[in-house]
Amino acid sequence: SSVSASVPEDAPPRTVVAVLSVRDRDSGDNGRTECAVAGDVPFILTAAFAEHYELRTSAALDRETTAEYNVSVVATDWGRARLSARESVLVRIGDVNDNAPRFTQALYSMWVSENDAASVRIGSVKATDADAGANGRVRYALLREEGEEQTAVSVDAESGAVSVVRALDYEEVRAVEVTVSAADGGSPPRSATALLRVLVRDENDNAPVVLHPPPDGSAALGELVPRHARAGYLVAKVVAVDADAGQNAWLCYELAKATEPGLFRVGLHSGEVRTARAVGERDAARHRLVVLVRDRGRPPRSASATLAVALADGFSEGHLRASEEEPAAEPDGRLTLYLSVCLACVSALFVASAAAAVAAKVRRARRREPGTLPTFPQSAADSGAGSLPRSYVYDVRLAAGTVDSEFRFLGPLFPCFPAGLPQGAADQRSSLCSAGLGQQEGDWAAQVRSCALD
């Protein structure tokens, strides 16, 4: 009859799933049987003992792919007219905790408005597990390091709903990042993590703050305006800031109240208070202005500043022109100094490099110049050749007809100048050379005669 069996999905191949017995009431070959598995399934039949067979696995199993198999077993006898029978075995694959939970996103981004009440749900995280039963049941938790303070958000362990624990202030905290863990109920449990980022949305919860004029009344003396000021004269500048961000921090200025409304105007975005027309002699000496500063949030918040303006005489024309000019942006003195120093260093380095290159080139040129040619004297008396004084300059000559002689005779040395000299110098050169040679030959002959007599 039909039977059922189960096997865990991590069972190795050739694991026994069931034992089958087959009987045939015939005798001989008509009673001998053989069994086989029909179809393409990861199971086989092996003979165990007489008329008994074992149903075994033939490959690795995966419950997440196929949760159960309907194995058909065919038994056939060996008779001349072979008879057969077919039975089915339902094999269920048991689940094993072989899959970890998986988040649908690696990063979850959620928004929360500042000053929202606690326990407000802002979103949820989701993780799935392919296993079944306890192995596929996921629980969520926030991961915190030891000693870390409690975060401003919480996650429901069962549903993964994310809520804020306390109200957040955009001016203090712009974003909160936490790590969410999802773990299954298997043994041992498997887990996965994802990053949760909670962004705080700014609300218009801060009113503008006026920095100038100071609210403590230190500027009670007010601003002085010359009596002959023309239209556009800069009276004062209202400076205000807003701690909010974006559109909630965009400020605009307007003149809410004035002693004489037509005399002054306020820049919508700059906050500069200027004269709307030329000051006349009949205008009042003192004026009180109320400037309203409003942001562009919803609903808008505002603040006011009060200015006291006094019309006075005696302003110089230079002061009047300087006050009427638009204020120019002052350059950054420190940055300018740094730039000047850098430029001076670069210029000095360039000049030093150029001077070193020129010096090296001149030195190499001097080394390549040939030695200066000697200058020849105009007369023998001017010759400075040799190491002896000019009157004791001699030359070595040998006796005639011999190469090696034991006698050495020294005679005066008269320089013979090269050709190419001027006409007068050439004649002088010939006379000097010939006279010198004749005198030397006479001296040599006298010395030979003297030696022969001895």
C-alpha positions as a Python dict, from the first residue, in 0.01 Angstrom:
ca = {
    (1, 'S'): (0, 0, 0),
    (2, 'S'): (100, 363, -29),
    (3, 'V'): (336, 471, 241),
    (4, 'S'): (503, 798, 344),
    (5, 'A'): (848, 877, 474),
    (6, 'S'): (1060, 1180, 562),
    (7, 'V'): (1426, 1264, 537),
    (8, 'P'): (1614, 1582, 645),
    (9, 'E'): (1740, 1802, 367),
    (10, 'D'): (2098, 1780, 488),
    (11, 'A'): (2099, 1399, 459),
    (12, 'P'): (2401, 1274, 264),
    (13, 'P'): (2356, 1062, -52),
    (14, 'R'): (2264, 689, -5),
    (15, 'T'): (2069, 764, 312),
    (16, 'V'): (1796, 498, 369),
    (17, 'V'): (1451, 648, 339),
    (18, 'A'): (1228, 336, 352),
    (19, 'V'): (1242, -47, 335),
    (20, 'L'): (1003, -224, 93),
    (21, 'S'): (906, -592, 72),
    (22, 'V'): (769, -759, -243),
    (23, 'R'): (589, -1098, -259),
    (24, 'D'): (466, -1307, -553),
    (25, 'R'): (256, -1621, -482),
    (26, 'D'): (381, -1796, -797),
    (27, 'S'): (677, -2032, -784),
    (28, 'G'): (1003, -2051, -973),
    (29, 'D'): (1080, -1769, -1211),
    (30, 'N'): (718, -1668, -1200),
    (31, 'G'): (767, -1582, -832),
    (32, 'R'): (1100, -1404, -863),
    (33, 'T'): (1068, -1024, -864),
    (34, 'E'): (1276, -714, -931),
    (35, 'C'): (1203, -350, -832),
    (36, 'A'): (1300, -13, -978),
    (37, 'V'): (1219, 358, -927),
    (38, 'A'): (1029, 524, -1210),
    (39, 'G'): (1087, 883, -1311),
    (40, 'D'): (1367, 1136, -1257),
    (41, 'V'): (1390, 1162, -880),
    (42, 'P'): (1695, 1170, -651),
    (43, 'F'): (1621, 821, -514),
    (44, 'I'): (1730, 463, -596),
    (45, 'L'): (1636, 109, -488),
    (46, 'T'): (1895, -139, -368),
    (47, 'A'): (1840, -505, -277),
    (48, 'A'): (1873, -561, 96),
    (49, 'F'): (1790, -932, 142),
    (50, 'A'): (1532, -1181, 11),
    (51, 'E'): (1232, -995, -131),
    (52, 'H'): (1330, -671, 53),
    (53, 'Y'): (1456, -347, -101),
    (54, 'E'): (1588, -22, 46),
    (55, 'L'): (1487, 319, -89),
    (56, 'R'): (1792, 547, -66),
    (57, 'T'): (1878, 904, -166),
    (58, 'S'): (2103, 943, -469),
    (59, 'A'): (2185, 1321, -449),
    (60, 'A'): (2178, 1618, -212),
    (61, 'L'): (1833, 1745, -116),
    (62, 'D'): (1708, 2102, -74),
    (63, 'R'): (1375, 2159, 97),
    (64, 'E'): (1358, 2520, -28),
    (65, 'T'): (1364, 2386, -386),
    (66, 'T'): (1140, 2078, -349),
    (67, 'A'): (958, 2012, -23),
    (68, 'E'): (836, 1655, -108),
    (69, 'Y'): (869, 1381, -371),
    (70, 'N'): (613, 1121, -486),
    (71, 'V'): (836, 822, -562),
    (72, 'S'): (680, 555, -785),
    (73, 'V'): (817, 199, -732),
    (74, 'V'): (756, -64, -1002),
    (75, 'A'): (787, -440, -916),
    (76, 'T'): (805, -695, -1205),
    (77, 'D'): (824, -1078, -1193),
    (78, 'W'): (1038, -1299, -1416),
    (79, 'G'): (756, -1504, -1570),
    (80, 'R'): (713, -1563, -1942),
    (81, 'A'): (428, -1318, -1942),
    (82, 'R'): (575, -1064, -1703),
    (83, 'L'): (341, -916, -1452),
    (84, 'S'): (409, -595, -1261),
    (85, 'A'): (271, -378, -983),
    (86, 'R'): (323, -8, -902),
    (87, 'E'): (310, 168, -565),
    (88, 'S'): (388, 523, -457),
    (89, 'V'): (595, 640, -164),
    (90, 'L'): (552, 1002, -52),
    (91, 'V'): (885, 1133, 76),
    (92, 'R'): (878, 1460, 267),
    (93, 'I'): (1198, 1666, 304),
    (94, 'G'): (1256, 1783, 658),
    (95, 'D'): (1371, 2144, 709),
    (96, 'V'): (1717, 2230, 841),
    (97, 'N'): (1829, 2578, 948),
    (98, 'D'): (2060, 2631, 653),
    (99, 'N'): (1940, 2979, 552),
    (100, 'A'): (2002, 3310, 729),
    (101, 'P'): (1744, 3592, 730),
    (102, 'R'): (1774, 3847, 449),
    (103, 'F'): (1666, 4212, 469),
    (104, 'T'): (1477, 4356, 177),
    (105, 'Q'): (1711, 4661, 185),
    (106, 'A'): (2066, 4711, 302),
    (107, 'L'): (1988, 5070, 409),
    (108, 'Y'): (1657, 5200, 541),
    (109, 'S'): (1604, 5578, 541),
    (110, 'M'): (1315, 5727, 736),
    (111, 'W'): (1207, 6080, 819),
    (112, 'V'): (1075, 6223, 1144),
    (113, 'S'): (971, 6578, 1219),
    (114, 'E'): (1142, 6743, 1511),
    (115, 'N'): (941, 6780, 1828),
    (116, 'D'): (715, 6484, 1734),
    (117, 'A'): (574, 6302, 2033),
    (118, 'A'): (739, 5983, 2155),
    (119, 'S'): (626, 5638, 2030),
    (120, 'V'): (534, 5774, 1686),
    (121, 'R'): (578, 5507, 1421),
    (122, 'I'): (792, 5628, 1133),
    (123, 'G'): (834, 5309, 929),
    (124, 'S'): (937, 4943, 947),
    (125, 'V'): (1212, 4704, 847),
    (126, 'K'): (1152, 4365, 688),
    (127, 'A'): (1360, 4047, 670),
    (128, 'T'): (1264, 3704, 535),
    (129, 'D'): (1396, 3353, 597),
    (130, 'A'): (1357, 3069, 348),
    (131, 'D'): (1347, 2806, 621),
    (132, 'A'): (1027, 2675, 777),
    (133, 'G'): (886, 2668, 1128),
    (134, 'A'): (1108, 2804, 1400),
    (135, 'N'): (1398, 2813, 1159),
    (136, 'G'): (1216, 3076, 951),
    (137, 'R'): (1073, 3286, 1238),
    (138, 'V'): (1256, 3621, 1247),
    (139, 'R'): (1299, 3853, 1544),
    (140, 'Y'): (1440, 4207, 1526),
    (141, 'A'): (1665, 4397, 1763),
    (142, 'L'): (1891, 4703, 1772),
    (143, 'L'): (2263, 4641, 1810),
    (144, 'R'): (2436, 4866, 2061),
    (145, 'E'): (2793, 4866, 2176),
    (146, 'E'): (2869, 4819, 2541),
    (147, 'G'): (2841, 5144, 2732),
    (148, 'E'): (2654, 5322, 2451),
    (149, 'E'): (2355, 5525, 2559),
    (150, 'Q'): (2007, 5433, 2449),
    (151, 'T'): (1923, 5549, 2101),
    (152, 'A'): (1631, 5771, 2014),
    (153, 'V'): (1454, 5501, 1807),
    (154, 'S'): (1325, 5149, 1878),
    (155, 'V'): (1232, 4847, 1665),
    (156, 'D'): (949, 4604, 1744),
    (157, 'A'): (1092, 4254, 1786),
    (158, 'E'): (809, 4075, 1601),
    (159, 'S'): (688, 4317, 1333),
    (160, 'G'): (999, 4531, 1275),
    (161, 'A'): (805, 4858, 1322),
    (162, 'V'): (1034, 5156, 1388),
    (163, 'S'): (930, 5424, 1639),
    (164, 'V'): (1096, 5724, 1804),
    (165, 'V'): (1154, 5696, 2176),
    (166, 'R'): (1175, 6068, 2248),
    (167, 'A'): (1126, 6396, 2065),
    (168, 'L'): (1421, 6503, 1852),
    (169, 'D'): (1547, 6858, 1800),
    (170, 'Y'): (1682, 6938, 1455),
    (171, 'E'): (1914, 7204, 1596),
    (172, 'E'): (2083, 6936, 1813),
    (173, 'V'): (2052, 6613, 1609),
    (174, 'R'): (2026, 6608, 1230),
    (175, 'A'): (2026, 6229, 1183),
    (176, 'V'): (2035, 5906, 1384),
    (177, 'E'): (2202, 5591, 1251),
    (178, 'V'): (2158, 5250, 1416),
    (179, 'T'): (2219, 4888, 1317),
    (180, 'V'): (1921, 4651, 1310),
    (181, 'S'): (1968, 4277, 1353),
    (182, 'A'): (1731, 4002, 1233),
    (183, 'A'): (1781, 3653, 1385),
    (184, 'D'): (1585, 3332, 1323),
    (185, 'G'): (1477, 3076, 1583),
    (186, 'G'): (1694, 2790, 1461),
    (187, 'S'): (1959, 2610, 1657),
    (188, 'P'): (2213, 2751, 1619),
    (189, 'P'): (2039, 3072, 1513),
    (190, 'R'): (2140, 3263, 1201),
    (191, 'S'): (2124, 3641, 1168),
    (192, 'A'): (2172, 3938, 934),
    (193, 'T'): (2210, 4314, 982),
    (194, 'A'): (2099, 4633, 806),
    (195, 'L'): (2161, 5003, 859),
    (196, 'L'): (1874, 5222, 974),
    (197, 'R'): (1907, 5598, 920),
    (198, 'V'): (1650, 5832, 1074),
    (199, 'L'): (1664, 6186, 933),
    (200, 'V'): (1517, 6474, 1135),
    (201, 'R'): (1301, 6717, 940),
    (202, 'D'): (1333, 7080, 1045),
    (203, 'E'): (1029, 7264, 1175),
    (204, 'N'): (993, 7638, 1213),
    (205, 'D'): (1025, 7635, 1590),
    (206, 'N'): (1275, 7921, 1626),
    (207, 'A'): (1203, 8290, 1584),
    (208, 'P'): (1465, 8527, 1436),
    (209, 'V'): (1710, 8679, 1683),
    (210, 'V'): (1819, 9041, 1631),
    (211, 'L'): (2193, 9095, 1684),
    (212, 'H'): (2206, 9465, 1590),
    (213, 'P'): (2082, 9689, 1732),
    (214, 'P'): (2135, 9494, 2057),
    (215, 'P'): (1816, 9429, 2249),
    (216, 'D'): (1974, 9535, 2580),
    (217, 'G'): (1939, 9904, 2492),
    (218, 'S'): (2314, 9974, 2464),
    (219, 'A'): (2244, 10160, 2137),
    (220, 'A'): (1985, 10390, 2289),
    (221, 'L'): (2170, 10699, 2169),
    (222, 'G'): (2065, 10603, 1817),
    (223, 'E'): (2205, 10682, 1475),
    (224, 'L'): (2313, 11027, 1352),
    (225, 'V'): (2212, 11149, 1007),
    (226, 'P'): (2333, 11477, 856),
    (227, 'R'): (2075, 11736, 774),
    (228, 'H'): (2185, 11753, 412),
    (229, 'A'): (2193, 11376, 346),
    (230, 'R'): (2076, 11279, 1),
    (231, 'A'): (1850, 10989, -94),
    (232, 'G'): (2013, 10648, -35),
    (233, 'Y'): (2220, 10759, 265),
    (234, 'L'): (2301, 10453, 484),
    (235, 'V'): (2158, 10511, 830),
    (236, 'A'): (2203, 10169, 996),
    (237, 'K'): (2193, 9797, 928),
    (238, 'V'): (1974, 9550, 1113),
    (239, 'V'): (2142, 9213, 1159),
    (240, 'A'): (1940, 8904, 1256),
    (241, 'V'): (1988, 8525, 1251),
    (242, 'D'): (1758, 8223, 1266),
    (243, 'A'): (1858, 7886, 1416),
    (244, 'D'): (1635, 7694, 1175),
    (245, 'A'): (1743, 7568, 834),
    (246, 'G'): (1631, 7607, 475),
    (247, 'Q'): (1326, 7816, 409),
    (248, 'N'): (1261, 7846, 782),
    (249, 'A'): (1583, 8050, 814),
    (250, 'W'): (1530, 8285, 518),
    (251, 'L'): (1476, 8633, 662),
    (252, 'C'): (1312, 8940, 518),
    (253, 'Y'): (1302, 9291, 664),
    (254, 'E'): (1033, 9553, 647),
    (255, 'L'): (966, 9889, 808),
    (256, 'A'): (675, 9831, 1044),
    (257, 'K'): (651, 10173, 1204),
    (258, 'A'): (821, 10512, 1155),
    (259, 'T'): (776, 10866, 1283),
    (260, 'E'): (781, 10984, 921),
    (261, 'P'): (719, 10682, 691),
    (262, 'G'): (828, 10849, 370),
    (263, 'L'): (1175, 10946, 489),
    (264, 'F'): (1334, 10600, 544),
    (265, 'R'): (1324, 10260, 375),
    (266, 'V'): (1460, 9913, 463),
    (267, 'G'): (1623, 9664, 226),
    (268, 'L'): (1405, 9354, 196),
    (269, 'H'): (1694, 9103, 221),
    (270, 'S'): (1988, 9316, 341),
    (271, 'G'): (1829, 9486, 640),
    (272, 'E'): (1996, 9818, 550),
    (273, 'V'): (1808, 10128, 661),
    (274, 'R'): (1858, 10414, 414),
    (275, 'T'): (1698, 10747, 341),
    (276, 'A'): (1420, 10724, 85),
    (277, 'R'): (1456, 11088, -12),
    (278, 'A'): (1681, 11381, 64),
    (279, 'V'): (1656, 11514, 420),
    (280, 'G'): (1493, 11854, 436),
    (281, 'E'): (1516, 12141, 679),
    (282, 'R'): (1156, 12093, 789),
    (283, 'D'): (1201, 11725, 889),
    (284, 'A'): (1181, 11645, 1260),
    (285, 'A'): (1508, 11625, 1452),
    (286, 'R'): (1436, 11280, 1604),
    (287, 'H'): (1279, 10973, 1453),
    (288, 'R'): (1189, 10630, 1586),
    (289, 'L'): (1187, 10331, 1350),
    (290, 'V'): (1056, 9979, 1417),
    (291, 'V'): (1197, 9716, 1178),
    (292, 'L'): (1016, 9382, 1155),
    (293, 'V'): (1223, 9070, 1083),
    (294, 'R'): (1022, 8771, 956),
    (295, 'D'): (1125, 8423, 839),
    (296, 'R'): (953, 8225, 561),
    (297, 'G'): (846, 7925, 762),
    (298, 'R'): (494, 7792, 795),
    (299, 'P'): (366, 7954, 1006),
    (300, 'P'): (617, 8240, 992),
    (301, 'R'): (790, 8369, 1304),
    (302, 'S'): (911, 8725, 1351),
    (303, 'A'): (1104, 8963, 1572),
    (304, 'S'): (1137, 9343, 1582),
    (305, 'A'): (1416, 9594, 1627),
    (306, 'T'): (1382, 9959, 1730),
    (307, 'L'): (1611, 10229, 1594),
    (308, 'A'): (1645, 10587, 1718),
    (309, 'V'): (1758, 10829, 1448),
    (310, 'A'): (1868, 11188, 1510),
    (311, 'L'): (1920, 11452, 1241),
    (312, 'A'): (2232, 11661, 1311),
    (313, 'D'): (2429, 11944, 1151),
    (314, 'G'): (2803, 11979, 1109),
    (315, 'F'): (2890, 11664, 911),
    (316, 'S'): (3178, 11713, 672),
    (317, 'E'): (3132, 11656, 302),
    (318, 'G'): (3388, 11373, 310),
    (319, 'H'): (3197, 11193, 583),
    (320, 'L'): (2874, 11246, 395),
    (321, 'R'): (3013, 11098, 72),
    (322, 'A'): (3166, 10804, 256),
    (323, 'S'): (2837, 10729, 428),
    (324, 'E'): (2641, 10745, 106),
    (325, 'E'): (2867, 10498, -73),
    (326, 'E'): (2769, 10134, -73),
    (327, 'P'): (2978, 9934, 173),
    (328, 'A'): (3243, 9732, -8),
    (329, 'A'): (3332, 9385, 96),
    (330, 'E'): (3652, 9400, 300),
    (331, 'P'): (3914, 9154, 186),
    (332, 'D'): (4044, 8902, 427),
    (333, 'G'): (4359, 9062, 567),
    (334, 'R'): (4514, 8738, 684),
    (335, 'L'): (4454, 8566, 351),
    (336, 'T'): (4603, 8863, 165),
    (337, 'L'): (4911, 8850, 388),
    (338, 'Y'): (4955, 8478, 323),
    (339, 'L'): (4921, 8530, -52),
    (340, 'S'): (5174, 8816, -47),
    (341, 'V'): (5428, 8609, 148),
    (342, 'C'): (5384, 8313, -91),
    (343, 'L'): (5426, 8540, -395),
    (344, 'A'): (5741, 8697, -247),
    (345, 'C'): (5891, 8354, -173),
    (346, 'V'): (5819, 8230, -523),
    (347, 'S'): (5967, 8546, -678),
    (348, 'A'): (6283, 8522, -464),
    (349, 'L'): (6325, 8157, -553),
    (350, 'F'): (6289, 8239, -924),
    (351, 'V'): (6545, 8522, -907),
    (352, 'A'): (6792, 8302, -716),
    (353, 'S'): (6752, 8020, -968),
    (354, 'A'): (6803, 8260, -1261),
    (355, 'A'): (7116, 8410, -1101),
    (356, 'A'): (7261, 8065, -1032),
    (357, 'A'): (7196, 7960, -1391),
    (358, 'V'): (7365, 8274, -1531),
    (359, 'A'): (7667, 8230, -1300),
    (360, 'A'): (7709, 7866, -1401),
    (361, 'K'): (7689, 7960, -1770),
    (362, 'V'): (7953, 8234, -1732),
    (363, 'R'): (8184, 7996, -1543),
    (364, 'R'): (8157, 7734, -1817),
    (365, 'A'): (8225, 7999, -2085),
    (366, 'R'): (8540, 8114, -1907),
    (367, 'R'): (8668, 7760, -1885),
    (368, 'R'): (8629, 7715, -2263),
    (369, 'E'): (8823, 8039, -2352),
    (370, 'P'): (9181, 7972, -2494),
    (371, 'G'): (9489, 8115, -2316),
    (372, 'T'): (9601, 8463, -2410),
    (373, 'L'): (9873, 8481, -2675),
    (374, 'P'): (10212, 8617, -2562),
    (375, 'T'): (10309, 8969, -2655),
    (376, 'F'): (10648, 9012, -2817),
    (377, 'P'): (10871, 9300, -2706),
    (378, 'Q'): (10985, 9569, -2951),
    (379, 'S'): (11356, 9527, -2858),
    (380, 'A'): (11584, 9280, -2684),
    (381, 'A'): (11603, 9502, -2383),
    (382, 'D'): (11231, 9473, -2330),
    (383, 'S'): (11235, 9093, -2333),
    (384, 'G'): (11142, 8939, -2004),
    (385, 'A'): (11191, 8573, -2104),
    (386, 'G'): (11387, 8343, -1873),
    (387, 'S'): (11447, 8348, -1502),
    (388, 'L'): (11771, 8555, -1505),
    (389, 'P'): (11793, 8932, -1528),
    (390, 'R'): (11772, 9080, -1879),
    (391, 'S'): (12147, 9150, -1895),
    (392, 'Y'): (12234, 8788, -1808),
    (393, 'V'): (12020, 8589, -2046),
    (394, 'Y'): (12208, 8304, -2215),
    (395, 'D'): (12148, 8017, -2452),
    (396, 'V'): (12325, 7680, -2480),
    (397, 'R'): (12518, 7604, -2801),
    (398, 'L'): (12735, 7305, -2903),
    (399, 'A'): (13074, 7306, -3075),
    (400, 'A'): (13063, 7275, -3453),
    (401, 'G'): (13097, 6926, -3597),
    (402, 'T'): (13008, 6736, -3281),
    (403, 'V'): (12691, 6605, -3131),
    (404, 'D'): (12810, 6525, -2781),
    (405, 'S'): (13068, 6756, -2635),
    (406, 'E'): (13209, 6789, -2292),
    (407, 'F'): (13207, 7166, -2331),
    (408, 'R'): (12900, 7379, -2295),
    (409, 'F'): (12905, 7747, -2387),
    (410, 'L'): (12648, 7996, -2285),
    (411, 'G'): (12574, 8306, -2484),
    (412, 'P'): (12329, 8592, -2461),
    (413, 'L'): (11980, 8515, -2583),
    (414, 'F'): (11840, 8761, -2836),
    (415, 'P'): (11480, 8697, -2929),
    (416, 'C'): (11387, 8671, -3292),
    (417, 'F'): (11039, 8803, -3346),
    (418, 'P'): (10797, 8628, -3581),
    (419, 'A'): (10714, 8752, -3924),
    (420, 'G'): (10422, 8975, -3988),
    (421, 'L'): (10543, 9268, -3777),
    (422, 'P'): (10551, 9626, -3912),
    (423, 'Q'): (10829, 9735, -4145),
    (424, 'G'): (11038, 9913, -3882),
    (425, 'A'): (11003, 9632, -3636),
    (426, 'A'): (11109, 9373, -3898),
    (427, 'D'): (11432, 9564, -3976),
    (428, 'Q'): (11512, 9598, -3610),
    (429, 'R'): (11449, 9225, -3569),
    (430, 'S'): (11699, 9136, -3854),
    (431, 'S'): (11971, 9361, -3718),
    (432, 'L'): (11937, 9231, -3368),
    (433, 'C'): (11938, 8866, -3472),
    (434, 'S'): (12236, 8903, -3708),
    (435, 'A'): (12440, 9102, -3458),
    (436, 'G'): (12372, 8856, -3188),
    (437, 'L'): (12469, 8557, -3401),
    (438, 'G'): (12793, 8721, -3519),
    (439, 'Q'): (12898, 8812, -3169),
    (440, 'Q'): (12820, 8463, -3046),
    (441, 'E'): (13024, 8302, -3325),
    (442, 'G'): (13324, 8526, -3252),
    (443, 'D'): (13314, 8444, -2885),
    (444, 'W'): (13293, 8077, -2965),
    (445, 'A'): (13599, 8089, -3195),
    (446, 'A'): (13805, 8272, -2931),
    (447, 'Q'): (13714, 8019, -2671),
    (448, 'V'): (13819, 7730, -2904),
    (449, 'R'): (14161, 7890, -2968),
    (450, 'S'): (14219, 7940, -2600),
    (451, 'C'): (14138, 7576, -2528),
    (452, 'A'): (14380, 7459, -2807),
    (453, 'L'): (14670, 7657, -2662),
    (454, 'D'): (14610, 7517, -2322),
}
